[in-house]
Amino acid sequence: MKIMKVIKTLVSTNRIDTMGHRPLLVVAEKEGGTPSVAVDAVGCVPGDWVICVGSSAAREAAGAKDYPSDLTIVGIIDHWAQQD
């Protein structure tokens, strides 16, 4: 699992059918870090610190073993102090 920060929403209306209409968010491990796209399974908003899972855990957390995701948000962190 990784701690990441939600940077912004990502709009992608032209998708393969298996992706459905799950929200996509841009996340990064730290301020100014390399952005990644994650499936939002919990309903977070930009600015939230979140817990992300990857690989097969990401696909299952997104709803199915064949879901095309390698990064899924599985939790919103209530309190956490980022350390540089």
PDB file with one MODEL, atoms N, CA, C and O in Angstrom:
MODEL        1
ATOM      1  N   MET A   1       0.842  -1.179   0.000  1.00  0.00           N
ATOM      2  CA  MET A   1       0.000   0.000   0.000  1.00  0.00           C
ATOM      3  C   MET A   1       0.884   1.237   0.000  1.00  0.00           C
ATOM      4  O   MET A   1       2.007   1.218   0.502  1.00  0.00           O
ATOM      5  N   LYS A   2       0.359   2.304  -0.569  1.00  0.00           N
ATOM      6  CA  LYS A   2       1.079   3.571  -0.640  1.00  0.00           C
ATOM      7  C   LYS A   2       0.198   4.685  -0.096  1.00  0.00           C
ATOM      8  O   LYS A   2      -1.024   4.662  -0.238  1.00  0.00           O
ATOM      9  N   ILE A   3       0.855   5.669   0.538  1.00  0.00           N
ATOM     10  CA  ILE A   3       0.165   6.896   0.916  1.00  0.00           C
ATOM     11  C   ILE A   3       0.373   7.884  -0.210  1.00  0.00           C
ATOM     12  O   ILE A   3       1.506   8.151  -0.611  1.00  0.00           O
ATOM     13  N   MET A   4      -0.733   8.433  -0.729  1.00  0.00           N
ATOM     14  CA  MET A   4      -0.657   9.379  -1.843  1.00  0.00           C
ATOM     15  C   MET A   4      -1.621  10.527  -1.587  1.00  0.00           C
ATOM     16  O   MET A   4      -2.546  10.422  -0.781  1.00  0.00           O
ATOM     17  N   LYS A   5      -1.382  11.624  -2.293  1.00  0.00           N
ATOM     18  CA  LYS A   5      -2.264  12.786  -2.176  1.00  0.00           C
ATOM     19  C   LYS A   5      -3.032  12.953  -3.484  1.00  0.00           C
ATOM     20  O   LYS A   5      -2.465  12.847  -4.572  1.00  0.00           O
ATOM     21  N   VAL A   6      -4.334  13.216  -3.358  1.00  0.00           N
ATOM     22  CA  VAL A   6      -5.154  13.454  -4.539  1.00  0.00           C
ATOM     23  C   VAL A   6      -4.878  14.872  -5.038  1.00  0.00           C
ATOM     24  O   VAL A   6      -5.053  15.849  -4.309  1.00  0.00           O
ATOM     25  N   ILE A   7      -4.448  14.960  -6.285  1.00  0.00           N
ATOM     26  CA  ILE A   7      -4.106  16.248  -6.880  1.00  0.00           C
ATOM     27  C   ILE A   7      -5.325  16.877  -7.558  1.00  0.00           C
ATOM     28  O   ILE A   7      -5.643  18.042  -7.319  1.00  0.00           O
ATOM     29  N   LYS A   8      -5.995  16.108  -8.391  1.00  0.00           N
ATOM     30  CA  LYS A   8      -7.163  16.633  -9.099  1.00  0.00           C
ATOM     31  C   LYS A   8      -7.956  15.490  -9.723  1.00  0.00           C
ATOM     32  O   LYS A   8      -7.497  14.349  -9.780  1.00  0.00           O
ATOM     33  N   THR A   9      -9.145  15.821 -10.186  1.00  0.00           N
ATOM     34  CA  THR A   9      -9.957  14.832 -10.887  1.00  0.00           C
ATOM     35  C   THR A   9      -9.431  14.678 -12.311  1.00  0.00           C
ATOM     36  O   THR A   9      -8.742  15.556 -12.832  1.00  0.00           O
ATOM     37  N   LEU A  10      -9.765  13.566 -12.922  1.00  0.00           N
ATOM     38  CA  LEU A  10      -9.375  13.305 -14.306  1.00  0.00           C
ATOM     39  C   LEU A  10     -10.628  12.905 -15.071  1.00  0.00           C
ATOM     40  O   LEU A  10     -11.313  11.955 -14.692  1.00  0.00           O
ATOM     41  N   VAL A  11     -10.926  13.621 -16.137  1.00  0.00           N
ATOM     42  CA  VAL A  11     -12.106  13.328 -16.948  1.00  0.00           C
ATOM     43  C   VAL A  11     -11.679  12.509 -18.154  1.00  0.00           C
ATOM     44  O   VAL A  11     -10.817  12.928 -18.927  1.00  0.00           O
ATOM     45  N   SER A  12     -12.281  11.348 -18.310  1.00  0.00           N
ATOM     46  CA  SER A  12     -12.030  10.477 -19.447  1.00  0.00           C
ATOM     47  C   SER A  12     -13.358   9.825 -19.819  1.00  0.00           C
ATOM     48  O   SER A  12     -13.756   8.829 -19.216  1.00  0.00           O
ATOM     49  N   THR A  13     -14.037  10.384 -20.804  1.00  0.00           N
ATOM     50  CA  THR A  13     -15.364   9.874 -21.162  1.00  0.00           C
ATOM     51  C   THR A  13     -15.315   8.768 -22.200  1.00  0.00           C
ATOM     52  O   THR A  13     -16.270   8.000 -22.317  1.00  0.00           O
ATOM     53  N   ASN A  14     -14.239   8.665 -22.951  1.00  0.00           N
ATOM     54  CA  ASN A  14     -14.117   7.631 -23.972  1.00  0.00           C
ATOM     55  C   ASN A  14     -13.246   6.511 -23.416  1.00  0.00           C
ATOM     56  O   ASN A  14     -12.019   6.585 -23.475  1.00  0.00           O
ATOM     57  N   ARG A  15     -13.891   5.462 -22.870  1.00  0.00           N
ATOM     58  CA  ARG A  15     -13.193   4.376 -22.180  1.00  0.00           C
ATOM     59  C   ARG A  15     -13.619   3.024 -22.737  1.00  0.00           C
ATOM     60  O   ARG A  15     -14.631   2.911 -23.428  1.00  0.00           O
ATOM     61  N   ILE A  16     -12.836   2.015 -22.426  1.00  0.00           N
ATOM     62  CA  ILE A  16     -13.270   0.658 -22.746  1.00  0.00           C
ATOM     63  C   ILE A  16     -14.415   0.299 -21.803  1.00  0.00           C
ATOM     64  O   ILE A  16     -14.509   0.835 -20.698  1.00  0.00           O
ATOM     65  N   ASP A  17     -15.283  -0.608 -22.241  1.00  0.00           N
ATOM     66  CA  ASP A  17     -16.487  -0.946 -21.475  1.00  0.00           C
ATOM     67  C   ASP A  17     -16.197  -1.464 -20.074  1.00  0.00           C
ATOM     68  O   ASP A  17     -16.941  -1.165 -19.140  1.00  0.00           O
ATOM     69  N   THR A  18     -15.131  -2.234 -19.913  1.00  0.00           N
ATOM     70  CA  THR A  18     -14.855  -2.838 -18.607  1.00  0.00           C
ATOM     71  C   THR A  18     -14.487  -1.813 -17.536  1.00  0.00           C
ATOM     72  O   THR A  18     -14.516  -2.131 -16.347  1.00  0.00           O
ATOM     73  N   MET A  19     -14.139  -0.584 -17.937  1.00  0.00           N
ATOM     74  CA  MET A  19     -13.825   0.449 -16.938  1.00  0.00           C
ATOM     75  C   MET A  19     -15.072   1.043 -16.301  1.00  0.00           C
ATOM     76  O   MET A  19     -14.998   1.640 -15.227  1.00  0.00           O
ATOM     77  N   GLY A  20     -16.211   0.884 -16.952  1.00  0.00           N
ATOM     78  CA  GLY A  20     -17.442   1.440 -16.404  1.00  0.00           C
ATOM     79  C   GLY A  20     -17.321   2.940 -16.216  1.00  0.00           C
ATOM     80  O   GLY A  20     -16.672   3.627 -17.005  1.00  0.00           O
ATOM     81  N   HIS A  21     -17.956   3.443 -15.159  1.00  0.00           N
ATOM     82  CA  HIS A  21     -17.960   4.887 -14.910  1.00  0.00           C
ATOM     83  C   HIS A  21     -17.285   5.236 -13.585  1.00  0.00           C
ATOM     84  O   HIS A  21     -17.609   6.253 -12.972  1.00  0.00           O
ATOM     85  N   ARG A  22     -16.361   4.407 -13.147  1.00  0.00           N
ATOM     86  CA  ARG A  22     -15.624   4.698 -11.908  1.00  0.00           C
ATOM     87  C   ARG A  22     -14.848   6.004 -12.060  1.00  0.00           C
ATOM     88  O   ARG A  22     -14.236   6.245 -13.101  1.00  0.00           O
ATOM     89  N   PRO A  23     -14.870   6.853 -11.017  1.00  0.00           N
ATOM     90  CA  PRO A  23     -14.108   8.099 -11.086  1.00  0.00           C
ATOM     91  C   PRO A  23     -12.599   7.835 -11.117  1.00  0.00           C
ATOM     92  O   PRO A  23     -12.097   6.904 -10.487  1.00  0.00           O
ATOM     93  N   LEU A  24     -11.906   8.674 -11.860  1.00  0.00           N
ATOM     94  CA  LEU A  24     -10.448   8.604 -11.935  1.00  0.00           C
ATOM     95  C   LEU A  24      -9.869   9.873 -11.324  1.00  0.00           C
ATOM     96  O   LEU A  24     -10.403  10.966 -11.515  1.00  0.00           O
ATOM     97  N   LEU A  25      -8.784   9.720 -10.597  1.00  0.00           N
ATOM     98  CA  LEU A  25      -8.140  10.864  -9.954  1.00  0.00           C
ATOM     99  C   LEU A  25      -6.648  10.836 -10.237  1.00  0.00           C
ATOM    100  O   LEU A  25      -6.052   9.773 -10.409  1.00  0.00           O
ATOM    101  N   VAL A  26      -6.050  12.034 -10.282  1.00  0.00           N
ATOM    102  CA  VAL A  26      -4.596  12.142 -10.395  1.00  0.00           C
ATOM    103  C   VAL A  26      -4.048  12.203  -8.972  1.00  0.00           C
ATOM    104  O   VAL A  26      -4.476  13.032  -8.168  1.00  0.00           O
ATOM    105  N   VAL A  27      -3.095  11.316  -8.669  1.00  0.00           N
ATOM    106  CA  VAL A  27      -2.497  11.264  -7.334  1.00  0.00           C
ATOM    107  C   VAL A  27      -0.972  11.319  -7.469  1.00  0.00           C
ATOM    108  O   VAL A  27      -0.417  11.034  -8.530  1.00  0.00           O
ATOM    109  N   ALA A  28      -0.314  11.689  -6.375  1.00  0.00           N
ATOM    110  CA  ALA A  28       1.153  11.690  -6.336  1.00  0.00           C
ATOM    111  C   ALA A  28       1.587  11.326  -4.922  1.00  0.00           C
ATOM    112  O   ALA A  28       0.862  11.568  -3.957  1.00  0.00           O
ATOM    113  N   GLU A  29       2.781  10.740  -4.810  1.00  0.00           N
ATOM    114  CA  GLU A  29       3.269  10.329  -3.496  1.00  0.00           C
ATOM    115  C   GLU A  29       3.688  11.508  -2.636  1.00  0.00           C
ATOM    116  O   GLU A  29       3.724  11.397  -1.410  1.00  0.00           O
ATOM    117  N   LYS A  30       4.011  12.654  -3.268  1.00  0.00           N
ATOM    118  CA  LYS A  30       4.382  13.854  -2.523  1.00  0.00           C
ATOM    119  C   LYS A  30       4.099  15.072  -3.387  1.00  0.00           C
ATOM    120  O   LYS A  30       3.874  14.949  -4.590  1.00  0.00           O
ATOM    121  N   GLU A  31       4.111  16.235  -2.778  1.00  0.00           N
ATOM    122  CA  GLU A  31       3.894  17.479  -3.511  1.00  0.00           C
ATOM    123  C   GLU A  31       4.924  17.579  -4.627  1.00  0.00           C
ATOM    124  O   GLU A  31       6.121  17.448  -4.373  1.00  0.00           O
ATOM    125  N   GLY A  32       4.478  17.808  -5.855  1.00  0.00           N
ATOM    126  CA  GLY A  32       5.387  17.932  -6.986  1.00  0.00           C
ATOM    127  C   GLY A  32       5.926  16.608  -7.487  1.00  0.00           C
ATOM    128  O   GLY A  32       6.774  16.593  -8.380  1.00  0.00           O
ATOM    129  N   GLY A  33       5.460  15.490  -6.937  1.00  0.00           N
ATOM    130  CA  GLY A  33       5.927  14.163  -7.347  1.00  0.00           C
ATOM    131  C   GLY A  33       5.326  13.749  -8.685  1.00  0.00           C
ATOM    132  O   GLY A  33       4.470  14.435  -9.243  1.00  0.00           O
ATOM    133  N   THR A  34       5.788  12.631  -9.173  1.00  0.00           N
ATOM    134  CA  THR A  34       5.298  12.093 -10.438  1.00  0.00           C
ATOM    135  C   THR A  34       3.826  11.730 -10.318  1.00  0.00           C
ATOM    136  O   THR A  34       3.450  10.963  -9.432  1.00  0.00           O
ATOM    137  N   PRO A  35       2.986  12.271 -11.196  1.00  0.00           N
ATOM    138  CA  PRO A  35       1.555  11.968 -11.096  1.00  0.00           C
ATOM    139  C   PRO A  35       1.228  10.567 -11.614  1.00  0.00           C
ATOM    140  O   PRO A  35       1.871  10.057 -12.531  1.00  0.00           O
ATOM    141  N   SER A  36       0.218   9.967 -11.005  1.00  0.00           N
ATOM    142  CA  SER A  36      -0.316   8.677 -11.432  1.00  0.00           C
ATOM    143  C   SER A  36      -1.830   8.794 -11.471  1.00  0.00           C
ATOM    144  O   SER A  36      -2.414   9.677 -10.843  1.00  0.00           O
ATOM    145  N   VAL A  37      -2.458   7.895 -12.215  1.00  0.00           N
ATOM    146  CA  VAL A  37      -3.919   7.856 -12.270  1.00  0.00           C
ATOM    147  C   VAL A  37      -4.410   6.705 -11.410  1.00  0.00           C
ATOM    148  O   VAL A  37      -3.922   5.581 -11.523  1.00  0.00           O
ATOM    149  N   ALA A  38      -5.385   6.995 -10.543  1.00  0.00           N
ATOM    150  CA  ALA A  38      -5.940   5.965  -9.667  1.00  0.00           C
ATOM    151  C   ALA A  38      -7.454   5.929  -9.804  1.00  0.00           C
ATOM    152  O   ALA A  38      -8.099   6.954 -10.027  1.00  0.00           O
ATOM    153  N   VAL A  39      -8.004   4.739  -9.668  1.00  0.00           N
ATOM    154  CA  VAL A  39      -9.456   4.568  -9.605  1.00  0.00           C
ATOM    155  C   VAL A  39      -9.902   4.909  -8.190  1.00  0.00           C
ATOM    156  O   VAL A  39      -9.314   4.436  -7.217  1.00  0.00           O
ATOM    157  N   ASP A  40     -10.942   5.730  -8.075  1.00  0.00           N
ATOM    158  CA  ASP A  40     -11.452   6.122  -6.758  1.00  0.00           C
ATOM    159  C   ASP A  40     -12.581   5.182  -6.346  1.00  0.00           C
ATOM    160  O   ASP A  40     -13.677   5.239  -6.904  1.00  0.00           O
ATOM    161  N   ALA A  41     -12.310   4.315  -5.369  1.00  0.00           N
ATOM    162  CA  ALA A  41     -13.323   3.364  -4.896  1.00  0.00           C
ATOM    163  C   ALA A  41     -14.004   3.842  -3.623  1.00  0.00           C
ATOM    164  O   ALA A  41     -14.882   3.154  -3.101  1.00  0.00           O
ATOM    165  N   VAL A  42     -13.613   5.021  -3.105  1.00  0.00           N
ATOM    166  CA  VAL A  42     -14.141   5.439  -1.803  1.00  0.00           C
ATOM    167  C   VAL A  42     -14.776   6.827  -1.785  1.00  0.00           C
ATOM    168  O   VAL A  42     -15.434   7.172  -0.803  1.00  0.00           O
ATOM    169  N   GLY A  43     -14.607   7.628  -2.822  1.00  0.00           N
ATOM    170  CA  GLY A  43     -15.228   8.952  -2.851  1.00  0.00           C
ATOM    171  C   GLY A  43     -14.391  10.051  -2.234  1.00  0.00           C
ATOM    172  O   GLY A  43     -14.875  10.768  -1.358  1.00  0.00           O
ATOM    173  N   CYS A  44     -13.161  10.203  -2.659  1.00  0.00           N
ATOM    174  CA  CYS A  44     -12.305  11.261  -2.113  1.00  0.00           C
ATOM    175  C   CYS A  44     -12.310  12.489  -3.012  1.00  0.00           C
ATOM    176  O   CYS A  44     -12.844  12.468  -4.121  1.00  0.00           O
ATOM    177  N   VAL A  45     -11.711  13.544  -2.514  1.00  0.00           N
ATOM    178  CA  VAL A  45     -11.677  14.818  -3.232  1.00  0.00           C
ATOM    179  C   VAL A  45     -10.239  15.314  -3.299  1.00  0.00           C
ATOM    180  O   VAL A  45      -9.398  14.874  -2.515  1.00  0.00           O
ATOM    181  N   PRO A  46      -9.942  16.237  -4.235  1.00  0.00           N
ATOM    182  CA  PRO A  46      -8.590  16.793  -4.308  1.00  0.00           C
ATOM    183  C   PRO A  46      -8.169  17.366  -2.950  1.00  0.00           C
ATOM    184  O   PRO A  46      -8.944  18.034  -2.266  1.00  0.00           O
ATOM    185  N   GLY A  47      -6.927  17.083  -2.587  1.00  0.00           N
ATOM    186  CA  GLY A  47      -6.394  17.525  -1.308  1.00  0.00           C
ATOM    187  C   GLY A  47      -6.372  16.426  -0.255  1.00  0.00           C
ATOM    188  O   GLY A  47      -5.625  16.523   0.719  1.00  0.00           O
ATOM    189  N   ASP A  48      -7.183  15.375  -0.433  1.00  0.00           N
ATOM    190  CA  ASP A  48      -7.200  14.255   0.512  1.00  0.00           C
ATOM    191  C   ASP A  48      -5.898  13.461   0.418  1.00  0.00           C
ATOM    192  O   ASP A  48      -5.359  13.270  -0.672  1.00  0.00           O
ATOM    193  N   TRP A  49      -5.402  13.004   1.553  1.00  0.00           N
ATOM    194  CA  TRP A  49      -4.354  11.987   1.590  1.00  0.00           C
ATOM    195  C   TRP A  49      -5.064  10.652   1.624  1.00  0.00           C
ATOM    196  O   TRP A  49      -6.016  10.469   2.382  1.00  0.00           O
ATOM    197  N   VAL A  50      -4.605   9.715   0.803  1.00  0.00           N
ATOM    198  CA  VAL A  50      -5.333   8.461   0.631  1.00  0.00           C
ATOM    199  C   VAL A  50      -4.394   7.261   0.693  1.00  0.00           C
ATOM    200  O   VAL A  50      -3.175   7.397   0.594  1.00  0.00           O
ATOM    201  N   ILE A  51      -4.992   6.090   0.856  1.00  0.00           N
ATOM    202  CA  ILE A  51      -4.266   4.825   0.815  1.00  0.00           C
ATOM    203  C   ILE A  51      -4.568   4.173  -0.529  1.00  0.00           C
ATOM    204  O   ILE A  51      -5.730   3.992  -0.894  1.00  0.00           O
ATOM    205  N   CYS A  52      -3.511   3.822  -1.260  1.00  0.00           N
ATOM    206  CA  CYS A  52      -3.668   3.207  -2.576  1.00  0.00           C
ATOM    207  C   CYS A  52      -3.065   1.809  -2.574  1.00  0.00           C
ATOM    208  O   CYS A  52      -2.067   1.545  -1.902  1.00  0.00           O
ATOM    209  N   VAL A  53      -3.684   0.927  -3.333  1.00  0.00           N
ATOM    210  CA  VAL A  53      -3.136  -0.406  -3.549  1.00  0.00           C
ATOM    211  C   VAL A  53      -2.875  -0.586  -5.032  1.00  0.00           C
ATOM    212  O   VAL A  53      -3.512   0.044  -5.877  1.00  0.00           O
ATOM    213  N   GLY A  54      -1.926  -1.457  -5.327  1.00  0.00           N
ATOM    214  CA  GLY A  54      -1.568  -1.699  -6.719  1.00  0.00           C
ATOM    215  C   GLY A  54      -1.731  -3.149  -7.099  1.00  0.00           C
ATOM    216  O   GLY A  54      -2.125  -3.988  -6.290  1.00  0.00           O
ATOM    217  N   SER A  55      -1.417  -3.424  -8.356  1.00  0.00           N
ATOM    218  CA  SER A  55      -1.380  -4.778  -8.893  1.00  0.00           C
ATOM    219  C   SER A  55      -2.750  -5.466  -8.795  1.00  0.00           C
ATOM    220  O   SER A  55      -3.778  -4.834  -9.040  1.00  0.00           O
ATOM    221  N   SER A  56      -2.768  -6.755  -8.438  1.00  0.00           N
ATOM    222  CA  SER A  56      -4.037  -7.485  -8.407  1.00  0.00           C
ATOM    223  C   SER A  56      -4.957  -6.957  -7.307  1.00  0.00           C
ATOM    224  O   SER A  56      -6.178  -7.042  -7.436  1.00  0.00           O
ATOM    225  N   ALA A  57      -4.390  -6.414  -6.228  1.00  0.00           N
ATOM    226  CA  ALA A  57      -5.222  -5.822  -5.170  1.00  0.00           C
ATOM    227  C   ALA A  57      -5.981  -4.617  -5.716  1.00  0.00           C
ATOM    228  O   ALA A  57      -7.116  -4.361  -5.313  1.00  0.00           O
ATOM    229  N   ALA A  58      -5.364  -3.883  -6.622  1.00  0.00           N
ATOM    230  CA  ALA A  58      -6.020  -2.716  -7.229  1.00  0.00           C
ATOM    231  C   ALA A  58      -7.208  -3.151  -8.081  1.00  0.00           C
ATOM    232  O   ALA A  58      -8.261  -2.512  -8.063  1.00  0.00           O
ATOM    233  N   ARG A  59      -7.037  -4.227  -8.816  1.00  0.00           N
ATOM    234  CA  ARG A  59      -8.136  -4.708  -9.668  1.00  0.00           C
ATOM    235  C   ARG A  59      -9.303  -5.205  -8.816  1.00  0.00           C
ATOM    236  O   ARG A  59     -10.459  -4.894  -9.101  1.00  0.00           O
ATOM    237  N   GLU A  60      -9.004  -5.969  -7.781  1.00  0.00           N
ATOM    238  CA  GLU A  60     -10.083  -6.460  -6.918  1.00  0.00           C
ATOM    239  C   GLU A  60     -10.770  -5.332  -6.170  1.00  0.00           C
ATOM    240  O   GLU A  60     -11.988  -5.351  -5.995  1.00  0.00           O
ATOM    241  N   ALA A  61      -9.990  -4.341  -5.724  1.00  0.00           N
ATOM    242  CA  ALA A  61     -10.580  -3.205  -5.003  1.00  0.00           C
ATOM    243  C   ALA A  61     -11.454  -2.357  -5.921  1.00  0.00           C
ATOM    244  O   ALA A  61     -12.389  -1.700  -5.461  1.00  0.00           O
ATOM    245  N   ALA A  62     -11.153  -2.370  -7.210  1.00  0.00           N
ATOM    246  CA  ALA A  62     -11.945  -1.617  -8.173  1.00  0.00           C
ATOM    247  C   ALA A  62     -13.232  -2.347  -8.533  1.00  0.00           C
ATOM    248  O   ALA A  62     -14.104  -1.774  -9.186  1.00  0.00           O
ATOM    249  N   GLY A  63     -13.362  -3.598  -8.119  1.00  0.00           N
ATOM    250  CA  GLY A  63     -14.626  -4.280  -8.313  1.00  0.00           C
ATOM    251  C   GLY A  63     -14.587  -5.626  -8.993  1.00  0.00           C
ATOM    252  O   GLY A  63     -15.562  -6.373  -8.916  1.00  0.00           O
ATOM    253  N   ALA A  64     -13.480  -5.971  -9.667  1.00  0.00           N
ATOM    254  CA  ALA A  64     -13.411  -7.257 -10.351  1.00  0.00           C
ATOM    255  C   ALA A  64     -11.961  -7.608 -10.652  1.00  0.00           C
ATOM    256  O   ALA A  64     -11.122  -6.725 -10.832  1.00  0.00           O
ATOM    257  N   LYS A  65     -11.676  -8.893 -10.705  1.00  0.00           N
ATOM    258  CA  LYS A  65     -10.309  -9.338 -10.976  1.00  0.00           C
ATOM    259  C   LYS A  65      -9.828  -8.927 -12.368  1.00  0.00           C
ATOM    260  O   LYS A  65      -8.624  -8.827 -12.606  1.00  0.00           O
ATOM    261  N   ASP A  66     -10.767  -8.689 -13.283  1.00  0.00           N
ATOM    262  CA  ASP A  66     -10.353  -8.305 -14.634  1.00  0.00           C
ATOM    263  C   ASP A  66     -10.494  -6.800 -14.892  1.00  0.00           C
ATOM    264  O   ASP A  66     -10.396  -6.351 -16.034  1.00  0.00           O
ATOM    265  N   TYR A  67     -10.724  -6.027 -13.830  1.00  0.00           N
ATOM    266  CA  TYR A  67     -10.838  -4.574 -14.004  1.00  0.00           C
ATOM    267  C   TYR A  67      -9.469  -4.013 -14.402  1.00  0.00           C
ATOM    268  O   TYR A  67      -8.461  -4.366 -13.789  1.00  0.00           O
ATOM    269  N   PRO A  68      -9.418  -3.151 -15.413  1.00  0.00           N
ATOM    270  CA  PRO A  68      -8.128  -2.664 -15.919  1.00  0.00           C
ATOM    271  C   PRO A  68      -7.531  -1.523 -15.082  1.00  0.00           C
ATOM    272  O   PRO A  68      -7.452  -0.386 -15.547  1.00  0.00           O
ATOM    273  N   SER A  69      -7.118  -1.827 -13.863  1.00  0.00           N
ATOM    274  CA  SER A  69      -6.492  -0.829 -12.999  1.00  0.00           C
ATOM    275  C   SER A  69      -5.245  -1.409 -12.344  1.00  0.00           C
ATOM    276  O   SER A  69      -5.221  -2.581 -11.967  1.00  0.00           O
ATOM    277  N   ASP A  70      -4.222  -0.594 -12.213  1.00  0.00           N
ATOM    278  CA  ASP A  70      -3.060  -1.016 -11.435  1.00  0.00           C
ATOM    279  C   ASP A  70      -2.823  -0.080 -10.254  1.00  0.00           C
ATOM    280  O   ASP A  70      -1.786  -0.149  -9.595  1.00  0.00           O
ATOM    281  N   LEU A  71      -3.813   0.811  -9.987  1.00  0.00           N
ATOM    282  CA  LEU A  71      -3.735   1.679  -8.814  1.00  0.00           C
ATOM    283  C   LEU A  71      -5.161   2.068  -8.421  1.00  0.00           C
ATOM    284  O   LEU A  71      -5.873   2.698  -9.202  1.00  0.00           O
ATOM    285  N   THR A  72      -5.571   1.695  -7.220  1.00  0.00           N
ATOM    286  CA  THR A  72      -6.925   1.988  -6.742  1.00  0.00           C
ATOM    287  C   THR A  72      -6.852   2.576  -5.339  1.00  0.00           C
ATOM    288  O   THR A  72      -6.105   2.092  -4.488  1.00  0.00           O
ATOM    289  N   ILE A  73      -7.632   3.620  -5.111  1.00  0.00           N
ATOM    290  CA  ILE A  73      -7.713   4.249  -3.797  1.00  0.00           C
ATOM    291  C   ILE A  73      -8.687   3.437  -2.949  1.00  0.00           C
ATOM    292  O   ILE A  73      -9.836   3.224  -3.336  1.00  0.00           O
ATOM    293  N   VAL A  74      -8.208   2.983  -1.774  1.00  0.00           N
ATOM    294  CA  VAL A  74      -9.042   2.125  -0.920  1.00  0.00           C
ATOM    295  C   VAL A  74      -9.375   2.766   0.424  1.00  0.00           C
ATOM    296  O   VAL A  74     -10.156   2.205   1.193  1.00  0.00           O
ATOM    297  N   GLY A  75      -8.795   3.938   0.723  1.00  0.00           N
ATOM    298  CA  GLY A  75      -9.096   4.582   1.993  1.00  0.00           C
ATOM    299  C   GLY A  75      -8.685   6.034   2.011  1.00  0.00           C
ATOM    300  O   GLY A  75      -7.730   6.428   1.341  1.00  0.00           O
ATOM    301  N   ILE A  76      -9.406   6.830   2.778  1.00  0.00           N
ATOM    302  CA  ILE A  76      -9.071   8.241   2.976  1.00  0.00           C
ATOM    303  C   ILE A  76      -8.456   8.359   4.363  1.00  0.00           C
ATOM    304  O   ILE A  76      -9.026   7.885   5.345  1.00  0.00           O
ATOM    305  N   ILE A  77      -7.296   8.989   4.438  1.00  0.00           N
ATOM    306  CA  ILE A  77      -6.601   9.138   5.716  1.00  0.00           C
ATOM    307  C   ILE A  77      -7.203  10.324   6.465  1.00  0.00           C
ATOM    308  O   ILE A  77      -7.252  11.437   5.942  1.00  0.00           O
ATOM    309  N   ASP A  78      -7.660  10.080   7.690  1.00  0.00           N
ATOM    310  CA  ASP A  78      -8.283  11.144   8.487  1.00  0.00           C
ATOM    311  C   ASP A  78      -7.258  12.134   9.015  1.00  0.00           C
ATOM    312  O   ASP A  78      -7.504  13.340   9.038  1.00  0.00           O
ATOM    313  N   HIS A  79      -6.118  11.628   9.437  1.00  0.00           N
ATOM    314  CA  HIS A  79      -5.086  12.518   9.976  1.00  0.00           C
ATOM    315  C   HIS A  79      -3.728  11.913   9.696  1.00  0.00           C
ATOM    316  O   HIS A  79      -3.477  10.745   9.991  1.00  0.00           O
ATOM    317  N   TRP A  80      -2.859  12.722   9.124  1.00  0.00           N
ATOM    318  CA  TRP A  80      -1.512  12.250   8.823  1.00  0.00           C
ATOM    319  C   TRP A  80      -0.634  13.461   8.565  1.00  0.00           C
ATOM    320  O   TRP A  80      -1.028  14.375   7.841  1.00  0.00           O
ATOM    321  N   ALA A  81       0.541  13.470   9.150  1.00  0.00           N
ATOM    322  CA  ALA A  81       1.481  14.571   8.935  1.00  0.00           C
ATOM    323  C   ALA A  81       2.550  14.106   7.960  1.00  0.00           C
ATOM    324  O   ALA A  81       3.332  13.202   8.256  1.00  0.00           O
ATOM    325  N   GLN A  82       2.571  14.739   6.787  1.00  0.00           N
ATOM    326  CA  GLN A  82       3.556  14.383   5.770  1.00  0.00           C
ATOM    327  C   GLN A  82       4.953  14.725   6.261  1.00  0.00           C
ATOM    328  O   GLN A  82       5.189  15.798   6.816  1.00  0.00           O
ATOM    329  N   GLN A  83       5.877  13.789   6.047  1.00  0.00           N
ATOM    330  CA  GLN A  83       7.274  14.042   6.387  1.00  0.00           C
ATOM    331  C   GLN A  83       8.067  14.088   5.103  1.00  0.00           C
ATOM    332  O   GLN A  83       7.899  13.225   4.242  1.00  0.00           O
ATOM    333  N   ASP A  84       8.927  15.078   4.957  1.00  0.00           N
ATOM    334  CA  ASP A  84       9.742  15.208   3.738  1.00  0.00           C
ATOM    335  C   ASP A  84      11.020  14.411   3.830  1.00  0.00           C
ATOM    336  O   ASP A  84      11.818  14.411   2.893  1.00  0.00           O
TER     337      ASP A  84
ENDMDL
END
